Amino acid sequence: MTMTEGGAGEFEAATAPYRRELIAHCYRMTGSVQEAEDVVQDAYLRAWRAFGRFEQRSSVRAWLYRITTNTCLTALQRRARRPLPSGLGPPSRDPLAPARPERSGVRWLEPVPDRLVIDELGDPAEVVAARASVRLALVAAMQLLSPRQRAAFLLCEVLALTPAAAAEVLGVSVAALKSLLQRARARLATVPLRDEDLAEPADPAARQVLDRYLAAFANSDMAALEALLADDATLEMTGTTTWFSGRATCVPYLRAFAIGSPGMWKMAGLPVNGQLGAASYCRGEDGRYHPFAIVVLATTATHLKRITLFADPALFTRFGLPAAR
């Protein structure tokens, strides 16, 4: 069968519904939105070329996952993992010490806009599951695994495939799949993959926590910010390997280096990684507010457990945000 105009339309109708979830899958694998989109684009091109030979022995969804996962694994052979600062070493004990220098060549984990990976108009239960599947803690933990371990874990634990189905996707025996899965689980045993007490972004109490966070920076209110932090809160920012664990070290750092003076910061709430977050702008010498960081917040109904800043102004374009305010 050649890919006629009618065949191209049939291909689009059959495969388009899965593009968003495949981007989410590749984002969990790569830790990069741009790389995820590139992999899915490449995978769809391969699928388009092979569609005439697709005999429907499996579902279109399973067929696409097999092509996409293996395309992703090929791409990851040439790329280093993408960590957060907390994946590179222990937390700093001194919040007033100079920041540790960035390691040469580090390619940092990136945040993902919810609109790219979550269908907010879908079934409510599926929306909740989709948000949980792209939470920052899970995506960061995946970077600790080898690419094939990553794929085995995600296929079985996130997509809920059976070992036999996951083995078929990866083109390995069930025994080999179970070995990959066992090693992945052992590596992740001490890593918090999901925060069970995190509030859903639509929870009014969580929205209040976000509003209080935004107001604290807008008003340079350190007391309000301190009151928001959980005792075991963590704080990290890409661009440096320094990060902090525990309210006792987070608070002095924020007071000394972050809270600034009233009017220094302008922030806007942002749905990111299935969590609440913010776009952070800093006032420059020209009086305008310039992109500083995309912030991902791990929010309970009462407190902030983690603040992760992605200090890359280029990310603002990906989120469809203005370059200055």
C-alpha beads as a LAMMPS data file, in Angstrom:
LAMMPS data file: protein, C-alpha beads

325 atoms
324 bonds

1 atom types
1 bond types

-500.0 500.0 xlo xhi
-500.0 500.0 ylo yhi
-500.0 500.0 zlo zhi

Masses

1 110.0

Atoms # bond

1 1 1 0.000 0.000 0.000
2 1 1 1.413 3.375 -0.955
3 1 1 0.677 6.452 1.143
4 1 1 -1.967 8.119 -0.989
5 1 1 -3.768 11.279 0.067
6 1 1 -6.509 9.064 1.463
7 1 1 -3.947 6.942 3.280
8 1 1 -2.360 10.049 4.775
9 1 1 -5.754 11.120 6.068
10 1 1 -6.322 7.662 7.513
11 1 1 -2.917 7.798 9.207
12 1 1 -3.634 11.208 10.725
13 1 1 -7.039 10.106 12.006
14 1 1 -5.583 6.943 13.535
15 1 1 -2.512 8.467 15.186
16 1 1 -3.306 12.092 16.069
17 1 1 -5.191 11.242 19.307
18 1 1 -2.008 9.810 20.831
19 1 1 0.445 12.629 20.105
20 1 1 0.026 14.417 23.462
21 1 1 0.509 11.288 25.564
22 1 1 3.519 10.268 23.477
23 1 1 5.101 13.679 24.072
24 1 1 4.493 13.126 27.801
25 1 1 6.117 9.679 27.562
26 1 1 9.173 11.042 25.776
27 1 1 9.401 13.970 28.185
28 1 1 9.542 11.521 31.102
29 1 1 12.262 9.646 29.216
30 1 1 14.398 12.631 28.158
31 1 1 13.647 15.365 30.705
32 1 1 13.447 17.877 27.851
33 1 1 10.409 19.274 26.052
34 1 1 12.344 20.060 22.874
35 1 1 13.902 16.595 22.749
36 1 1 10.526 14.966 23.441
37 1 1 8.879 16.846 20.589
38 1 1 11.773 16.024 18.249
39 1 1 11.583 12.314 19.118
40 1 1 7.811 12.187 18.608
41 1 1 8.149 14.003 15.286
42 1 1 10.764 11.467 14.167
43 1 1 8.638 8.574 15.434
44 1 1 5.559 9.801 13.566
45 1 1 7.599 10.057 10.385
46 1 1 8.720 6.450 10.836
47 1 1 5.171 5.367 11.617
48 1 1 3.854 7.179 8.537
49 1 1 6.352 5.354 6.342
50 1 1 5.377 2.001 7.890
51 1 1 1.617 2.573 8.098
52 1 1 0.934 0.760 4.841
53 1 1 2.505 -2.367 6.334
54 1 1 0.731 -2.105 9.685
55 1 1 -1.341 -5.281 9.947
56 1 1 -3.201 -4.273 13.127
57 1 1 -2.006 -7.282 15.103
58 1 1 -1.779 -4.818 17.969
59 1 1 -3.623 -1.571 18.647
60 1 1 -2.474 1.628 16.950
61 1 1 -1.578 2.969 20.411
62 1 1 0.670 -0.010 21.242
63 1 1 2.260 0.162 17.794
64 1 1 3.023 3.870 18.229
65 1 1 4.468 3.330 21.701
66 1 1 6.796 0.653 20.332
67 1 1 8.057 2.920 17.555
68 1 1 8.298 5.990 19.779
69 1 1 9.992 4.276 22.732
70 1 1 12.659 2.737 20.536
71 1 1 13.192 6.011 18.677
72 1 1 13.673 7.653 22.061
73 1 1 16.154 4.992 23.198
74 1 1 18.190 5.511 20.037
75 1 1 18.272 9.256 20.647
76 1 1 19.303 8.803 24.282
77 1 1 22.373 6.819 23.268
78 1 1 23.931 10.129 22.213
79 1 1 22.757 12.277 25.128
80 1 1 23.670 12.586 28.787
81 1 1 21.040 12.481 31.492
82 1 1 19.395 15.714 32.615
83 1 1 19.646 16.182 36.401
84 1 1 18.445 18.716 38.911
85 1 1 21.009 20.101 41.371
86 1 1 19.738 17.609 43.972
87 1 1 20.743 14.800 41.606
88 1 1 24.394 15.875 41.585
89 1 1 25.334 15.934 45.252
90 1 1 24.238 16.519 48.850
91 1 1 22.503 19.709 50.020
92 1 1 24.534 22.649 51.214
93 1 1 24.777 23.067 54.977
94 1 1 25.655 26.755 54.828
95 1 1 22.964 28.964 53.257
96 1 1 25.279 31.999 53.222
97 1 1 28.248 30.349 51.532
98 1 1 29.019 31.166 47.884
99 1 1 27.069 28.992 45.463
100 1 1 28.913 25.950 44.186
101 1 1 29.920 26.438 40.546
102 1 1 27.968 24.761 37.792
103 1 1 29.556 21.614 36.431
104 1 1 30.812 21.989 32.913
105 1 1 28.545 20.540 30.266
106 1 1 25.522 19.890 32.491
107 1 1 22.274 19.752 30.529
108 1 1 19.595 20.488 33.100
109 1 1 16.212 18.886 33.439
110 1 1 13.515 21.159 31.999
111 1 1 9.932 21.922 33.078
112 1 1 6.997 21.127 30.806
113 1 1 3.898 23.253 30.150
114 1 1 0.768 21.339 31.156
115 1 1 -0.922 22.145 27.842
116 1 1 1.595 19.982 25.964
117 1 1 1.107 16.814 28.020
118 1 1 -2.300 17.003 29.723
119 1 1 -5.732 17.083 28.111
120 1 1 -7.590 19.217 30.618
121 1 1 -10.886 18.438 28.860
122 1 1 -10.493 14.696 29.321
123 1 1 -12.001 12.388 31.901
124 1 1 -11.285 13.875 35.371
125 1 1 -9.666 10.682 36.640
126 1 1 -7.430 10.552 33.579
127 1 1 -6.469 14.196 34.058
128 1 1 -5.411 13.494 37.657
129 1 1 -3.361 10.493 36.503
130 1 1 -1.769 12.522 33.694
131 1 1 -0.719 15.233 36.147
132 1 1 0.830 12.687 38.503
133 1 1 2.744 11.106 35.627
134 1 1 4.668 14.315 34.818
135 1 1 5.321 15.584 38.334
136 1 1 8.815 16.867 38.698
137 1 1 9.858 14.344 41.356
138 1 1 9.057 11.429 39.048
139 1 1 10.737 12.931 35.975
140 1 1 13.853 13.798 38.002
141 1 1 14.000 10.282 39.436
142 1 1 13.898 8.798 35.925
143 1 1 17.179 10.556 35.178
144 1 1 18.897 8.326 37.741
145 1 1 18.219 5.251 35.595
146 1 1 19.765 3.995 32.397
147 1 1 17.550 4.681 29.364
148 1 1 16.375 1.066 29.078
149 1 1 15.630 0.845 32.798
150 1 1 13.746 4.111 32.450
151 1 1 11.667 2.709 29.608
152 1 1 10.894 -0.538 31.455
153 1 1 9.811 1.316 34.582
154 1 1 7.651 3.839 32.749
155 1 1 5.978 1.228 30.574
156 1 1 5.081 -0.972 33.549
157 1 1 4.625 1.455 36.444
158 1 1 3.241 4.561 34.712
159 1 1 1.515 3.166 31.619
160 1 1 0.528 -0.044 33.474
161 1 1 1.586 -2.419 30.696
162 1 1 2.049 -6.058 31.586
163 1 1 5.642 -7.341 31.562
164 1 1 4.828 -9.253 28.372
165 1 1 3.462 -6.152 26.651
166 1 1 6.385 -4.011 27.840
167 1 1 8.846 -6.658 26.663
168 1 1 7.221 -6.578 23.221
169 1 1 7.597 -2.790 23.073
170 1 1 11.305 -3.036 23.902
171 1 1 11.908 -6.115 21.768
172 1 1 13.297 -8.183 24.652
173 1 1 12.305 -11.333 26.490
174 1 1 9.988 -11.150 29.478
175 1 1 12.895 -12.308 31.672
176 1 1 15.074 -9.450 30.380
177 1 1 12.244 -6.972 30.958
178 1 1 11.778 -8.162 34.533
179 1 1 15.529 -7.817 35.120
180 1 1 15.464 -4.218 33.865
181 1 1 12.457 -3.496 36.059
182 1 1 14.066 -5.054 39.124
183 1 1 17.209 -2.956 38.731
184 1 1 15.142 0.194 38.198
185 1 1 13.066 -0.427 41.321
186 1 1 16.181 -1.102 43.383
187 1 1 17.772 2.158 42.211
188 1 1 14.638 4.131 42.990
189 1 1 13.913 2.518 46.355
190 1 1 15.197 5.507 48.333
191 1 1 13.921 8.206 45.970
192 1 1 10.527 9.889 46.552
193 1 1 8.833 9.395 43.184
194 1 1 5.518 10.919 44.159
195 1 1 4.381 13.124 47.019
196 1 1 1.168 11.542 48.209
197 1 1 0.185 14.614 50.215
198 1 1 0.536 17.074 47.334
199 1 1 -2.710 18.883 46.650
200 1 1 -4.279 18.905 43.216
201 1 1 -3.682 22.218 41.393
202 1 1 -7.420 22.956 41.343
203 1 1 -7.709 22.540 45.123
204 1 1 -8.769 25.945 46.535
205 1 1 -6.451 25.498 49.526
206 1 1 -3.472 24.878 47.221
207 1 1 -4.406 27.918 45.162
208 1 1 -4.325 29.962 48.340
209 1 1 -0.810 28.707 49.049
210 1 1 0.231 29.803 45.552
211 1 1 -1.406 33.210 45.992
212 1 1 0.404 33.700 49.301
213 1 1 3.718 32.726 47.658
214 1 1 3.206 35.231 44.834
215 1 1 2.196 37.965 47.282
216 1 1 5.194 37.293 49.539
217 1 1 7.610 38.020 46.699
218 1 1 5.610 40.929 45.349
219 1 1 5.633 42.570 48.792
220 1 1 9.097 41.387 49.864
221 1 1 7.422 39.746 52.867
222 1 1 9.939 37.283 54.264
223 1 1 7.783 36.420 57.265
224 1 1 4.941 35.354 54.977
225 1 1 7.283 33.282 52.833
226 1 1 8.833 31.631 55.882
227 1 1 5.394 30.681 57.185
228 1 1 4.645 28.888 53.914
229 1 1 7.624 26.528 54.029
230 1 1 7.220 23.034 55.415
231 1 1 9.851 21.906 57.921
232 1 1 11.334 19.532 55.328
233 1 1 11.091 21.967 52.423
234 1 1 13.755 21.903 49.716
235 1 1 14.972 24.689 47.446
236 1 1 17.031 24.339 44.275
237 1 1 17.793 26.277 41.110
238 1 1 19.345 25.092 37.877
239 1 1 22.565 26.832 36.917
240 1 1 24.285 25.935 40.195
241 1 1 24.893 22.667 42.016
242 1 1 23.999 24.290 45.349
243 1 1 20.639 23.348 46.833
244 1 1 19.062 23.331 50.275
245 1 1 17.089 20.816 52.286
246 1 1 15.117 21.789 55.375
247 1 1 13.488 25.012 56.453
248 1 1 16.483 25.879 58.650
249 1 1 18.724 26.381 55.601
250 1 1 16.121 27.480 53.042
251 1 1 14.948 30.471 55.094
252 1 1 18.350 32.179 55.617
253 1 1 19.167 31.746 51.924
254 1 1 15.853 33.241 50.808
255 1 1 16.223 36.118 53.249
256 1 1 19.768 36.922 52.133
257 1 1 19.590 36.370 48.394
258 1 1 16.051 36.011 47.082
259 1 1 13.295 38.031 48.697
260 1 1 14.725 41.404 47.649
261 1 1 12.922 44.726 48.050
262 1 1 9.258 45.482 47.293
263 1 1 8.711 45.720 43.557
264 1 1 11.813 43.698 42.664
265 1 1 9.772 40.695 41.512
266 1 1 6.702 40.260 39.374
267 1 1 5.196 36.793 39.216
268 1 1 2.292 35.082 37.518
269 1 1 0.778 31.689 38.324
270 1 1 1.537 28.948 35.822
271 1 1 0.384 25.315 35.316
272 1 1 3.592 23.310 34.975
273 1 1 4.499 19.629 35.393
274 1 1 0.997 18.854 36.613
275 1 1 1.641 21.150 39.562
276 1 1 1.241 24.766 40.524
277 1 1 4.044 27.064 39.494
278 1 1 4.959 30.587 38.525
279 1 1 6.733 32.667 35.926
280 1 1 9.211 34.883 37.769
281 1 1 10.294 38.245 36.343
282 1 1 12.975 40.450 37.901
283 1 1 13.042 44.243 37.573
284 1 1 16.033 45.460 35.615
285 1 1 17.866 48.788 35.586
286 1 1 15.597 49.891 32.746
287 1 1 12.597 49.575 35.076
288 1 1 11.120 46.720 33.062
289 1 1 10.623 43.187 34.313
290 1 1 12.729 40.568 32.547
291 1 1 12.416 36.760 32.600
292 1 1 14.282 35.159 35.487
293 1 1 12.974 31.647 36.101
294 1 1 10.124 29.198 35.681
295 1 1 9.214 27.990 39.170
296 1 1 7.672 24.599 39.965
297 1 1 6.040 24.294 43.386
298 1 1 5.262 21.127 45.316
299 1 1 2.243 22.347 47.245
300 1 1 0.186 20.732 49.983
301 1 1 -3.076 22.199 51.223
302 1 1 -1.128 24.314 53.720
303 1 1 2.576 24.527 52.839
304 1 1 5.279 24.438 50.193
305 1 1 7.396 21.288 50.219
306 1 1 9.665 22.081 47.287
307 1 1 10.573 25.160 45.275
308 1 1 12.440 24.382 42.054
309 1 1 13.590 27.241 39.858
310 1 1 14.594 26.742 36.242
311 1 1 16.766 29.772 35.657
312 1 1 16.684 29.850 31.869
313 1 1 14.957 32.842 30.266
314 1 1 14.693 30.895 27.001
315 1 1 12.070 28.689 28.624
316 1 1 9.620 31.587 28.691
317 1 1 9.138 31.349 24.929
318 1 1 8.257 27.666 25.231
319 1 1 5.614 28.548 27.790
320 1 1 4.197 31.254 25.519
321 1 1 5.175 34.000 27.965
322 1 1 6.264 37.567 27.125
323 1 1 9.978 38.374 27.080
324 1 1 9.462 41.440 29.277
325 1 1 6.667 43.014 31.301

Bonds

1 1 1 2
2 1 2 3
3 1 3 4
4 1 4 5
5 1 5 6
6 1 6 7
7 1 7 8
8 1 8 9
9 1 9 10
10 1 10 11
11 1 11 12
12 1 12 13
13 1 13 14
14 1 14 15
15 1 15 16
16 1 16 17
17 1 17 18
18 1 18 19
19 1 19 20
20 1 20 21
21 1 21 22
22 1 22 23
23 1 23 24
24 1 24 25
25 1 25 26
26 1 26 27
27 1 27 28
28 1 28 29
29 1 29 30
30 1 30 31
31 1 31 32
32 1 32 33
33 1 33 34
34 1 34 35
35 1 35 36
36 1 36 37
37 1 37 38
38 1 38 39
39 1 39 40
40 1 40 41
41 1 41 42
42 1 42 43
43 1 43 44
44 1 44 45
45 1 45 46
46 1 46 47
47 1 47 48
48 1 48 49
49 1 49 50
50 1 50 51
51 1 51 52
52 1 52 53
53 1 53 54
54 1 54 55
55 1 55 56
56 1 56 57
57 1 57 58
58 1 58 59
59 1 59 60
60 1 60 61
61 1 61 62
62 1 62 63
63 1 63 64
64 1 64 65
65 1 65 66
66 1 66 67
67 1 67 68
68 1 68 69
69 1 69 70
70 1 70 71
71 1 71 72
72 1 72 73
73 1 73 74
74 1 74 75
75 1 75 76
76 1 76 77
77 1 77 78
78 1 78 79
79 1 79 80
80 1 80 81
81 1 81 82
82 1 82 83
83 1 83 84
84 1 84 85
85 1 85 86
86 1 86 87
87 1 87 88
88 1 88 89
89 1 89 90
90 1 90 91
91 1 91 92
92 1 92 93
93 1 93 94
94 1 94 95
95 1 95 96
96 1 96 97
97 1 97 98
98 1 98 99
99 1 99 100
100 1 100 101
101 1 101 102
102 1 102 103
103 1 103 104
104 1 104 105
105 1 105 106
106 1 106 107
107 1 107 108
108 1 108 109
109 1 109 110
110 1 110 111
111 1 111 112
112 1 112 113
113 1 113 114
114 1 114 115
115 1 115 116
116 1 116 117
117 1 117 118
118 1 118 119
119 1 119 120
120 1 120 121
121 1 121 122
122 1 122 123
123 1 123 124
124 1 124 125
125 1 125 126
126 1 126 127
127 1 127 128
128 1 128 129
129 1 129 130
130 1 130 131
131 1 131 132
132 1 132 133
133 1 133 134
134 1 134 135
135 1 135 136
136 1 136 137
137 1 137 138
138 1 138 139
139 1 139 140
140 1 140 141
141 1 141 142
142 1 142 143
143 1 143 144
144 1 144 145
145 1 145 146
146 1 146 147
147 1 147 148
148 1 148 149
149 1 149 150
150 1 150 151
151 1 151 152
152 1 152 153
153 1 153 154
154 1 154 155
155 1 155 156
156 1 156 157
157 1 157 158
158 1 158 159
159 1 159 160
160 1 160 161
161 1 161 162
162 1 162 163
163 1 163 164
164 1 164 165
165 1 165 166
166 1 166 167
167 1 167 168
168 1 168 169
169 1 169 170
170 1 170 171
171 1 171 172
172 1 172 173
173 1 173 174
174 1 174 175
175 1 175 176
176 1 176 177
177 1 177 178
178 1 178 179
179 1 179 180
180 1 180 181
181 1 181 182
182 1 182 183
183 1 183 184
184 1 184 185
185 1 185 186
186 1 186 187
187 1 187 188
188 1 188 189
189 1 189 190
190 1 190 191
191 1 191 192
192 1 192 193
193 1 193 194
194 1 194 195
195 1 195 196
196 1 196 197
197 1 197 198
198 1 198 199
199 1 199 200
200 1 200 201
201 1 201 202
202 1 202 203
203 1 203 204
204 1 204 205
205 1 205 206
206 1 206 207
207 1 207 208
208 1 208 209
209 1 209 210
210 1 210 211
211 1 211 212
212 1 212 213
213 1 213 214
214 1 214 215
215 1 215 216
216 1 216 217
217 1 217 218
218 1 218 219
219 1 219 220
220 1 220 221
221 1 221 222
222 1 222 223
223 1 223 224
224 1 224 225
225 1 225 226
226 1 226 227
227 1 227 228
228 1 228 229
229 1 229 230
230 1 230 231
231 1 231 232
232 1 232 233
233 1 233 234
234 1 234 235
235 1 235 236
236 1 236 237
237 1 237 238
238 1 238 239
239 1 239 240
240 1 240 241
241 1 241 242
242 1 242 243
243 1 243 244
244 1 244 245
245 1 245 246
246 1 246 247
247 1 247 248
248 1 248 249
249 1 249 250
250 1 250 251
251 1 251 252
252 1 252 253
253 1 253 254
254 1 254 255
255 1 255 256
256 1 256 257
257 1 257 258
258 1 258 259
259 1 259 260
260 1 260 261
261 1 261 262
262 1 262 263
263 1 263 264
264 1 264 265
265 1 265 266
266 1 266 267
267 1 267 268
268 1 268 269
269 1 269 270
270 1 270 271
271 1 271 272
272 1 272 273
273 1 273 274
274 1 274 275
275 1 275 276
276 1 276 277
277 1 277 278
278 1 278 279
279 1 279 280
280 1 280 281
281 1 281 282
282 1 282 283
283 1 283 284
284 1 284 285
285 1 285 286
286 1 286 287
287 1 287 288
288 1 288 289
289 1 289 290
290 1 290 291
291 1 291 292
292 1 292 293
293 1 293 294
294 1 294 295
295 1 295 296
296 1 296 297
297 1 297 298
298 1 298 299
299 1 299 300
300 1 300 301
301 1 301 302
302 1 302 303
303 1 303 304
304 1 304 305
305 1 305 306
306 1 306 307
307 1 307 308
308 1 308 309
309 1 309 310
310 1 310 311
311 1 311 312
312 1 312 313
313 1 313 314
314 1 314 315
315 1 315 316
316 1 316 317
317 1 317 318
318 1 318 319
319 1 319 320
320 1 320 321
321 1 321 322
322 1 322 323
323 1 323 324
324 1 324 325
